[in-house]
Amino acid sequence: MRILVFRPQAAAERTAARLSLLGHEAVLTPATRIVPVDTPRPEGPFAAIVVGSANSFVIAADDMIRAVPVIAVGERTAEVARARGFTDVESADGDRIAMAALARRRFPAGGRALVLQGRDHKADTMALLADAGLTPVSWIVYAAAAVEALTSEAEEALHREQIDAVLHYSRRSAEVALSLVDRAHLGRPFFAARQVCLSPDVAEPLRRAGAQQIVVAVAPREEALLAALSEA
C-alpha cells in the first residue's frame, strides 16, 4: 500500500522506515513544523517534570533540570528524554490520563510539577495533574506551526489517486491536513483513502469533515497505529 504520512520530517522518516519493513511505501508530507518558543522557564523548585510530547525537547535543558525526575507520556518521549541526559525517567502508557495516573503513584500530593507543553495543547492536562495531587506549572516550549502546502510528491499521489491510507498522529496535524487538502482541491481522493488515527481525539476533526473510512488504534502508540493499518 501507499501510505500518506502527516508528521514532521524527522518523525515521518522513522515511520517510513517502519512502514517499509511492513511492505508499504510511505509518502511523506508534514502538516506542521516544530519550532521552539522562547518563554522563560518558571521558577522552581520542582518535584517532577511532566512531558506530553517528544517535541518538547526542542529546548535546551540545563544540568539542574536534568536532575529532576521526568514523567513522559509514552516510551518514545521517554527515550528522547534519556537521550537528552535525563536520568530518572518513567514512561506512561501513551496518553495524558495514564500520565496523570503515573504522577499520582510516583509523587506525593502537593509537589510542584513543571509541565512542558506545546502552544496547542490539550486543555485538560493541567486539571488531570492537579486531580492527581500535583501542583502543575505550565511552560510553553514549542509550537506546531502549520505548513503552507502539501509536498509535491503527496499532491501528485493524491491527484493520481495512488494513496490507499493516511496516517494521523495528532488532532492538530489532522486539522491542518484537512486545510491543506482543501486548499489543493484534493478532498475527493483524500477521503477515498482510509484515515488511520492514533486516538478518537485525533479522528474527531476527520469525522466532522465527513470522512467515512476512519480506523482508530486501540491504544495511542505507533505500534497500535500500524497494527490498525495492517488490520484495515
Phi, psi and omega in degrees: 000152171261124188243125175274126185243115177263090178213155170303154196306310185297315178294322180297323179294323176296318179296320180300320179295319179293320179295322179298320178296334179271001177089015181253159175251128181264138171246116189264134174206105180293142172268332181224163170235139185271124181233140178291149176247125186273078176246141181295145179289134176301152180290138177274197004279167180230141176277337185204158168244131180246126186234117183267356180201143175297339178299337180299337185275019167290343179274162174273145178239127180275176186296327180296317180292322181298337181280349182274136177300143183245135167250120181254148184296327181204178188293324179298315178296321177298319179299318180294321177300315180295319179296333179274003173104001176284133187257335181248090187232129173239143182254133172275190189262025169103357175219168187289336177291315176295325179297316179294321179296320177295321178299320179298318182289325191273325191240146178292153180300142176093349180294143179277134181238128174276118186254109179279124186223159170272163180299323176259094183235165179293131187293335187266001183300314182295320179294321179297318180291322177296319177296334178280358176102356179273165170252095187281141178234116185281139171229109179280115188244346179210164174229144174262091184282132181292137173281169187263343184200159171295156171292157180298324179296316180294318180297317180294317181297320177292317180301323180273002180058046183251017179254125181267328182207158179233132178260130180238127185253341180211155178298318180301312182291327177295319179296317179293320178303316179300319179294318181295318180294319178297317181298326180272000181059043182237028181298321184297307178293331178296310182285345175287339179273155174291137177258108185257118193241147183290334182201166175301325178296319177296323183286339189303311179297330177290320176299315181296330179280354176101010178297135182258331184257078181249132176237131182244133178297149181286343177213151184280059178226151184297325179302317179290325178297314180291328175295318178297322177299314181295319179293323179293000000 
